[in-house]
Structures are given as C-alpha cells and as structure tokens.
Amino acid sequence: MPATSKAQQKAAGAALSAKRGETKKSELKGASRDMYESMSEKELEEFAETKRKGLPNKKN
C-alpha cells in the first residue's frame, strides 16, 4: 500500500530507519513513532518507497 501524502511517506522513512537501527527510537516524534510501534518493517518499506512526485503535502 503506497503512502497517500508526502508527510506520510517521510514519517514512514523515519520509522523504517529506526526499525533498522540507523537512528534512535527516541528521535522519533508523532506519526513516525506510532508507525514504528504498529507497523512491520515490510509495511514501512512499502510506504517509504512511494514516489513523492504528485503527492499532496498532507492527507485531507
């Protein structure tokens, strides 16, 4: 399932980075922290790999 906004794609990328141990979990805030806790690495990859071109900044 692809991300529906640029903000969602960016949050998924941050959560994925923390899941892989590249950044600290304590650095996550808001939606990225929620995604980290509730989604698998595979789900986060699907959101994070979404192309940003044509996506709205925020989901309505």
C-alpha positions as CSV (number, residue, x, y, z in Angstrom):
1,M,0.0,0.0,0.0
2,P,1.6,3.3,-1.0
3,A,1.7,6.4,1.1
4,T,-1.1,8.9,0.4
5,S,0.9,12.1,1.2
6,K,4.4,13.4,1.4
7,A,4.2,13.7,5.2
8,Q,3.1,10.1,5.5
9,Q,6.0,8.9,3.2
10,K,8.5,11.0,5.2
11,A,7.2,9.6,8.6
12,A,7.4,6.0,7.3
13,G,11.0,6.6,6.2
14,A,12.0,7.9,9.6
15,A,10.3,4.9,11.3
16,L,11.9,2.5,8.9
17,S,15.3,4.0,9.7
18,A,14.7,3.5,13.4
19,K,13.5,-0.1,12.9
20,R,16.7,-0.9,11.1
21,G,18.8,0.7,13.9
22,E,20.1,3.5,11.7
23,T,18.6,6.2,14.0
24,K,17.5,6.1,17.6
25,K,13.8,5.4,18.5
26,S,14.0,8.3,21.0
27,E,14.5,10.7,18.0
28,L,11.1,9.8,16.5
29,K,8.1,12.1,17.1
30,G,4.4,11.9,16.4
31,A,3.3,9.8,13.4
32,S,6.7,8.2,12.9
33,R,6.8,6.9,16.5
34,D,3.3,5.5,16.0
35,M,4.3,3.8,12.8
36,Y,7.4,2.4,14.4
37,E,5.4,0.7,17.1
38,S,2.4,-0.5,15.0
39,M,3.9,-1.5,11.6
40,S,6.3,-4.2,10.4
41,E,9.5,-3.4,8.5
42,K,7.9,-4.6,5.3
43,E,4.9,-2.4,5.7
44,L,7.1,0.6,6.4
45,E,9.2,-0.2,3.3
46,E,6.1,-0.1,1.1
47,F,5.1,3.4,2.5
48,A,8.7,4.8,2.4
49,E,9.4,3.7,-1.2
50,T,6.4,5.6,-2.6
51,K,7.5,8.3,-5.1
52,R,6.8,11.8,-3.7
53,K,6.1,13.4,-7.1
54,G,2.4,14.2,-7.4
55,L,1.5,13.5,-3.7
56,P,-0.1,16.2,-1.7
57,N,1.8,17.6,1.3
58,K,-0.7,16.4,3.8
59,K,-3.6,14.0,3.6
60,N,-7.0,15.6,3.9
